Amino acid sequence: MAIFLIDEDIPRSTAKELIKAGYQVLDVRDIGLRGQTDDEIFAYAQKHKAVLLSADLGFANTVRFPVGSHNGIIILRFPNEISTKVLNQQLLKSLSELKDEDIYGNLVIIEPGKIHIYHP
């Protein structure tokens, strides 16, 4: 099961819900990476073999973070008006539909009711 590195633009409750679902979770806010560059956060995720979970579209830049060169990046694209509860529910539902091979090394973009997977 994946280890997730939660970026600071993801609600704190998301980490709690992922832990309840059995995932291991690291939060950048708890490990001294708050406010650090995308490169530093990405490097930490790779060092710890973690899947990066963010809403930052900068991590979807496949020139900067090439698909196949990392443990997986998941980008959440939800309207700002969506409640944290609904976001967490939709994330967990999406994760339950994905296999490990759908995530590892790939860019996954999760939107309301949609999952886009970019393979190398």
C-alpha positions in Angstrom: 0.0 0.0 0.0 1.3 3.5 -0.9 2.9 6.0 1.4 1.6 9.4 0.7 3.4 12.8 1.1 0.6 15.3 1.5 1.4 18.8 0.2 0.4 21.9 2.3 -2.4 22.8 -0.1 -4.3 19.6 0.8 -6.6 19.8 3.9 -5.1 18.3 7.1 -8.2 16.1 7.5 -7.2 14.3 4.3 -4.2 12.8 6.1 -6.4 11.6 8.9 -8.9 10.0 6.5 -6.1 8.3 4.6 -4.6 6.9 7.8 -8.0 5.6 8.8 -8.2 3.9 5.5 -4.9 2.1 6.2 -2.4 4.3 4.3 0.8 5.6 5.6 0.9 9.4 5.4 3.6 12.1 5.8 2.5 15.8 5.8 4.9 18.5 4.6 3.6 20.7 7.5 4.7 18.1 10.1 8.2 17.4 8.7 9.7 20.8 8.2 8.8 21.2 4.5 6.1 23.9 4.9 6.8 26.7 2.4 9.6 24.8 0.7 10.1 24.7 -3.1 8.4 22.1 -5.3 11.8 20.6 -6.0 12.6 20.1 -2.3 9.2 18.5 -1.7 9.5 16.3 -4.8 13.0 15.2 -3.7 11.7 14.3 -0.2 8.9 12.2 -1.7 11.4 10.3 -3.9 13.9 9.7 -1.0 11.0 8.2 1.1 9.4 6.4 -1.8 6.2 8.3 -1.3 3.5 9.2 -3.7 3.1 13.0 -3.8 -0.5 14.2 -3.2 -1.0 17.8 -4.1 -3.4 20.3 -5.7 -0.4 22.3 -7.1 -0.5 22.1 -10.9 3.2 22.7 -10.9 3.7 19.0 -10.0 1.7 18.1 -13.2 4.4 19.6 -15.3 5.8 16.5 -17.0 8.8 18.3 -18.4 9.9 19.3 -14.9 8.7 16.0 -13.2 8.7 13.4 -16.0 6.3 10.6 -15.8 8.1 7.4 -15.0 10.8 9.2 -13.0 9.1 9.2 -9.6 7.0 7.1 -7.2 3.8 8.7 -8.4 2.1 12.1 -8.3 -1.6 12.6 -7.6 -3.1 16.0 -8.3 -6.5 16.8 -6.9 -8.5 19.2 -9.0 -11.6 20.1 -7.1 -13.6 23.4 -7.0 -12.7 25.6 -4.0 -16.4 25.5 -3.0 -16.3 21.7 -2.4 -16.4 20.7 1.3 -13.4 19.0 2.7 -15.6 16.0 3.6 -16.7 15.6 0.0 -13.1 16.0 -1.2 -11.9 13.3 1.1 -14.7 11.0 0.2 -14.1 11.4 -3.5 -10.3 10.9 -3.0 -10.8 7.7 -1.1 -13.3 6.4 -3.7 -10.9 7.2 -6.5 -8.0 5.5 -4.6 -10.1 2.4 -4.2 -10.6 2.2 -7.9 -6.8 2.5 -8.7 -4.3 -0.3 -8.6 -0.7 0.3 -7.4 0.5 0.1 -11.0 -1.9 3.0 -11.9 -0.2 5.2 -9.4 3.5 4.2 -9.2 5.6 6.2 -11.7 2.5 7.9 -13.2 0.8 11.2 -13.0 -2.8 10.8 -11.8 -5.2 13.7 -11.9 -8.4 13.3 -9.9 -11.4 15.5 -10.6 -15.0 15.2 -9.4 -16.1 11.9 -11.0 -13.0 11.5 -13.2 -9.5 10.0 -13.0 -6.9 10.7 -15.6 -3.7 8.6 -15.6 -0.6 9.6 -17.6 1.8 6.8 -18.2 5.4 7.0 -19.3 
